C-alpha cells in the first residue's frame, strides 16, 4: 500500500473525529517562546492540521504539506473554524523533485512531528528535503519515538528501523548546530492515534548561515 492510500484510509476511518486530536504536539507547544524567533514556518506531513493551525495561532506565516487529500480537507476545516489563513499543499515530500525551488531556503522553522513512516533509506531523503526548506540560520524542530516505544505500543510505527535514536539524529544533523536533543518518557494524549505512556525524542537544530 502506498503512503497516500495508507493515510487516506486512516484519516477516513476516523470519520468526523481527528485521529491525532486538534491540539498541538506538546514538545512543539512547549517551545512557543522559541518559535517567536521567526516569521515563517512549514509543517511537513502535517496530517489533519493540529500543528499547522497552532503555529498560525502563534502569529507565524504557515505552510502545511501533506500527502493525504482526506487529511488536508479536515485541516482546512479546522483552520476555517478558527479563522486562520494557512497555505495547504498536497504533496509527497519524498518525491525526487521536492521541494520546489520557491520553497527552498525559505522558512525560519521546519516542523516535523511524528513523521516516522519511512525506514533508513527514505529517512535520509526526508531529512534532506527538510534541510532544503530551512533558510540559512533557520531551524528544524523534530519530534519522534525511540525504539523503546515498541514496548509501549501506544502509537507510532511498528518497525524498528523507522524509530529515532540520539545517534541517528546526531549523525543526520552533524552539519547543523544541534541546540536541543532530549529523549524522555511521558504520558501523551493526542486523539486515538497517540495515547498512553510513550518513549519520545525531540530535537531543535539550526542550519548554518
Buried (B, 14 or more C-beta within 10 A) or exposed (E): EEBBEEBBEBBEEBEEBBBBBBBBBBBBBEBEEBBEEBEBBBBBBBBBBBBBBBBBBBEBBBBBBBBBEBBBBBBBBBBEEBEBEBEBBBBBBBEEEBBEEEBBBBBBBBBBBBBBBBBEEBBEBBBEBBBBBBBEEBBBBBBBBBBBBBEBEBBBBEEEEBBBBBEBBEEBBEEBEBEEBEBEEEEBEBBEBBBEBBBBBBBBBBBEE
